[in-house]
Amino acid sequence: MNVLDARVINTYRGLETYLDSGENVTVKKIQIPTQNHPFYEIQFGIEYFLLRKGKYYDRQRNYFIIQMNPDFTSITLKETETESLFSVKSEDERKATKVLIGEWLIQSNSYKQSIQESIDRIRKEEISTEEDINQKLKTKNFLKKISYLTSSDIQNAPIKKNTQVHMTMTF
């Protein structure tokens, strides 16, 4: 972990300090398209320090979702229903969080490591049917696409409130 790689967002609650450390970024859920939910989705958890006035701090973990359409041409950032990285923030703070994701998170070693760990877990899972093989191939392809996102991909993505999540793989 390199402290110079840390990023800080000033919010009304205090300073959110994000560090590029392997345990700070996790993949919580992955969704591949189904008949009822035609999108790829991946939910990330990001742990950070919230430095409050009076030198009080605590660790927090909040989440967000990257959603892609089946042909990987459209990206949307989605809030989670609870513990959202974007919730209870002003419009400027939400924009700063989006910049954090686009200019820092997707470039960080923690992000790349969390995706690689997910690919490794999928490789180790047992395969029993042809459908399992297809799901694993689709999931690995999606994870590879997610690993190559650019800052402009994130900056051009809208942020939507999540109304319902249909996730298939939980880690």
N, C-alpha and C positions, 0 to 999 in steps of 0.2 A: 504494500500500500504506500503510495506516495502522496503526502499531504498537499503537494503542489497540484495534484490532480483533483483536489476537492473543489466543489462548487457550492455556492451559498445563494439562497433566495431570501430576500427580506420580505416577510409577511407580517400582517397585523398581530399574529400570535408570537412572533419572534423570528430568529434566523434559522432557516432550515439548511443544515449543512450535510452535503452528500459526499461520501468518500468512495473512491474506486477500490473496493475491497470485496473479494469473492463472496463472502457471506451476506453482503448487503443487497445483492440483486438475485432474486429467485424467480423461477417460472412456477406459477401456481397451477395453471390449467391450460390445456390446449384443446381447441375445437376444430374438427374438420367439417366440411360441408355435409349436411344431411338434407333430406327432403323437407324437414320442418325448419331448418336453419341453414340457409345457403351460403354461409361465410366461413372463412378461416378466422380463428381468433386465438390469441395467446394473452394470458393474464400474467403480468409481472408484478412482483412485490418488491418495493424499494425501501430499504431501511435507511434512516437518517437521524441525525441529532437535531432536536429542536432546542435552540438556545433562547431561553426566555429572559426578560428583563430581571435584574436582580441576580444574575449569574446562575440561575436554575436551568438545568437541562435534563432532557430525557430522550430515550431512543424511541422512535416510532417506525412503524412499517405501514405503508399505504400502497394502494394498488391502482393499476390502470390496464386497459386492454388495447391491443393493436388488432384491428379487424381488417381483413383483406377480402376482396371478392374472389370467386373461384379462379379467375384468370390472372390474378395478382396485379391488376392494373389500377386498383383504387384502394387507398388506405384511409381508415378512420380511427381516431383515438377515441376510446370510450371510457367513461367513468364507470366505476364499479358501484353497486348499490350501497355498500358500506365500505368504510375506510378508503375512500377514493383519494388519489393523489391530487385531484383537481377540486374537490369539494371545499366548502367554506373558505373560498379564496375570492378576492376581488378579480375583476376582469384583467387588470394589470398583472396580478399574481398568477393567474391562469396562463397568461401569455408567457410569463417568465418560466413557468413550469414546462410549457411546451418547448421553449427554447432549450431548457435544461435537457429534455429528452432528445431533441434533435441535434444539439451541438455537443453534448457531453455524453449522455447515457449510451446511445447507440454506438459511440466511438470507444467506450470504456472496455477494459479487459473483463470487468465483472459481467457485463452484458453478453459478451462473446462466450465467456466461460459458462454462464447459465444456459445458453442455447446449446453449447457442446455437451454439457451434462445431460440435457434432455434428449439429444440425439443418441448418446451412449445408453441411456436408460431404455430407449425404444429398441435399440439393437439387441439388448439383453432379454427383452420380453419374449415369451414363448409364442410361437406361431402355430395355430391349429387348423385354420381354414384359409381359403383363398381370399376371403374378405379381410381377414387379419393382415394378410400380406399387402393388400391394396391400401388399407388404412395406414399401415406403417409407412409405406412408400409416400403416400400423400402427406403424412405428418412430417416426415423427414424433408421432403421437398419444400414444404411450407417453412420449416425451421431454417433451411438454407436461404430461402428468399428473405426471411426476416433478418438474417445475419448480415445481409448486404444492403439494408436500408441506408439512405443518405439523409443528410440534414434537410435538404429540400423536400424529400418525401414526407418527413414529419411536419415541416413548416407549412406545407400545402394541405395537410390533412385537417379536416374539421374535427372538433371535439363534440361528442354527443353524450348526453346522459344515457346510461344504460337502463333499459326498461325491463329486460329479461335476459338471463344468461343461460345458454344451453351448452355446458362444457362436458367433454367426454373423458378427458384424462386429468386426473388430479395427482399432484406430486406432493 
